Amino acid sequence: MASTRSSSLHLFNFRGVDVFLHWSWFLVALLEINWNGGRYSSPTWNVLEYLELFLIVMLHEFGHAFACRQVGGIANRIVLWPLGGIAYVQPPQRPGAMLWSIAAGPLVNVVLMPILFALVMMSSVLELSQSTPDAHKFLVMVAFINGVLLVFNLLPIYPLDGGQILRSLLWFWVGRARSLMATSIIGMVGVAGLFLFSYLTRSVWNGAISVFILIYCWGGLRQARALLLRDDGPLDGEARARLQQALAQSEALALVVRFRERLKAIWQNAATGPDKAVAALEQWCCEAETSGVAALEQFARRLGGWRPATG
Ligand SMILES: [Zn+2]
């Protein structure tokens, strides 16, 4: 993912995890702040709202990264971009390790929920909605965004966290290949629902997210097929027979090619040593007639009919 790295700004390193910000984040930040301009009396609050979204997403990704390390995996990079964050986690290939690495992200949002709810309650008690309505609206929005992120991430659509949690759970019963296959198929159905939702809400943004998920879902399906071939050896009797036949055919072809090369060499040497060439041709015909390749045997018999009489 060198391209992501080169198009991202390195922000900081926390406990060995490098945090990058993709350039497109600035573009979308500008658009978002403009779109939601009317919510507050000052655009400063819009900027704060977008930064808070960034902070929640980052905490969520750190949840993934640290959980992954806890189970012995590798996690040293987080990239934040407009469609959320990506923690580059490589948990060990075990369902339990995978489950914890993925579930830890949404768990951060779960932990944040009562804290943010308490802040909103405090703001209500202190009547901030009267004295500083922007601050109250901001706190409500923070709690709302955290809730939306949690619900969205838990949708059982691969590769969203919900889809990956489902995959880890299925892995315990049906193995890593079939669990990925099942989750990718469920994900495809979910993506169709997301496209419908995007159409109904006329949201280009939701459409973009749907396309992004579709690409990953498709990748999951292809990976599952490759894993199935490698892990479970799903070749049934018929497929195995076809494979054997193909291998046998290619063997015959290789044999024919070798005979052809030998014949060519005999022909080329015929001018310099005719006697040797006749003996070599004799030998060639004898071997070709018993090669087991019907076409080659037939050709050798015809050639034998033309060979010079040796006495
Ligand atoms: Zn996540």
Residues whose N, C-alpha, C, O or C-beta is under 5 A from the ligand:
A	BS01	ZN	G105 D161
